Amino acid sequence: MLLPPPSLRFDEFSVAVPDFIRYPTIRTLAERVQHETLNAVTSPALYEASTSRSTRILDSLYQTPIADASVLVAITHERHPKLLLTRRAAHMNSHAGEVSCVGGKHDAGDGNNVVTALREACEETALPPNKVQLIGQLPIQTSKSGMSVRPIVALIAPDLLLVPELGEISRIFWADFETLLTQPTVEYAVEYAMQDKIATILTPSWQVDGETVWGLTGRVIASLLETGFDRQLEWYYRIQNTRN
């Protein structure tokens, strides 16, 4: 694991304010994700009119119960935005070789879900926490192992140099945001052990730069598109057949 330099701070957060976002796609996304973030945890009536939007967003993130793990849904701040994705290393104990957002398990010293997401992103890709502008959060997802996972949505500059930590991830790549918004999903067949049988399960997926995006990461992206743009996607797991 690549440890971040001691000088890096994970508790000094910057929030993206929609009024200052130039690009319509990202501005719409930020407005809607922040609306849901505020309504999920806090009541607007609790704040004075002078309380800044950034303060209210941070309060909401601080008040959110700590999940077992958090992922950073990092989107480039540009006219044609892209979503940061990684492929996990083949030797990992869980989700080996699968596509994921950067992120991982909560550590006792993290204090909140945002720190978990930023720390893990830094460890996996050398993404500096001070180069991240928070937008808000998405609803909790549950992994196939039963862990609760909190997606934290944020903006990053398109020209950042990211380096994969090969002990955890084998590749960094990008999903074109407009393609995710408009491209139909493709049914993907995956084999899954169920007790003493092997089941073939069909589920939606995206094909991105030669990689198959499905499972928890697919559900996170579907949640992002529904929250930000009302794109409704049926996310299912359908058993096709089983064998011994």
Order of alpha helices (4+ residues) and beta strands (2+ residues): beta-alpha-alpha-beta-beta-beta-beta-alpha-beta-beta-beta-beta-alpha-beta-beta-beta-alpha-beta
